[in-house]
Amino acid sequence: MKDEIQNPADTDAASEDTTLTANALKAMAHPLRWRILCTLGTNEMSVSEIVNSIGTTQSNISQHLEQLRNKNILVTRKEANRMYYKIRNDQLLLLIGNMREVLCPANLEDKRY
């Protein structure tokens, strides 16, 4: 007997995926976290490099990095006593790039519509 193909929208997994997606987008929506993501881009950076680039305290940056890591947006690598962060994968980089392109101030101020 063949297995029936289920509609993903009919499963508990779909609602779980929706919640995970919404939580990740909420995490990225914070202005400082968005700056962190834009600063990282395709690079891997240490906390101190991010702090120097953004210009806030290390404890503040570390708290926001932890939020992004907990939502599976960032991955870490430890080398000696330094933590390095990067965006998890190319799909997230593409999403962030698309969001920047669509939602940058110049596009939001377009009054054609």
N, C-alpha and C positions, 0 to 999 in steps of 0.2 A: 504494500500500500504506500502510495506516495505521500510525503509530508505536504501539508497545505502551507502555502506561503501566506504569512500573516502581514497585514498592513501594519507598519511600524507605529502608526498613530493609535492603534488599538492595544498596544502593550504598555505595561508599567514602565518598561525601559524608555519608551518615548517620552513619558512625562518626566522621568529622571533626567534624560538628556536635555530636555527643555529647561529644567531647573539649573542644571550645570552650566548650560549656555548662558542663561540669564544672569547667573552669579558671576560668571567670567566677564560678561559685558559690563555689569555694575562695577566690578573691580577696575576695569579699564577706564570707566567713566570719570573717575576721580582726577581732577586736574593735575595733581603732582604725579600720580601713577602714569597718566598719559604722557607727561613730560619724560618720565623715566623710560617708557617704552620707545618714545621718539628718539631719545638720547641713545639708547642701546642700538636700535636699528638692527643691522646684521652683525653687530660687534658683540664680543664677550668683554665685559668690563668688571673690574673690582668695585667694591662699595666705595672706596676712596676716590676712584676715577669718576664714578657717578656723582658723588658729593661735589667734587671739584667742578664738574661740568654744569650741575644744576644750581649749586650755591645755597644749600640748606644744611642742616646738621646731619651728622652721620646717624644718630639715633632715629631721626625722622625718616631718612631714606631707608634705613634698615627695616623699620616697621612697614613701610609701603612695599618694599621688596618682598617681605614675608607674605603680605597679602596676595601679591601677584604670584608668588610661588605656590601658595596654598590653593589657588584657583587654577593651577596647572598651566599658567601662562608663561612662567619663567622656569628654567632649570638652573641648577647650581653645580659648581665644581669647586672643591677646596684644594688649595695648593699652599702648603705650609700653614701659615696663620691667616691667609687671605681667602675670602669667598669671591668667586667670580659668577656673574649672572649673564644669562643670554635668553633670548626669546626661544621658546620650546621648539618650534618647527617652522618650515617655510609657509605652511598654510596660515599660521598666525601672522607671520610677516606680511603676507599678501592681504589679509584682512585689515591689518593696521594701516598698511599703505592705501588700501581702498577707502578706509574710513577717513584718513587724512585728506585724500583727494576730494571726496564728496563733502566732507564737513568742515573744510578749512573756511576761515572767515570770508574770503572772497566769494566762495560758492554759496554760502549761507545768505549773503547780502544780495544775491542776484534776484532782482524783482520781476523777472520775466514771467513768472508763473503766479 
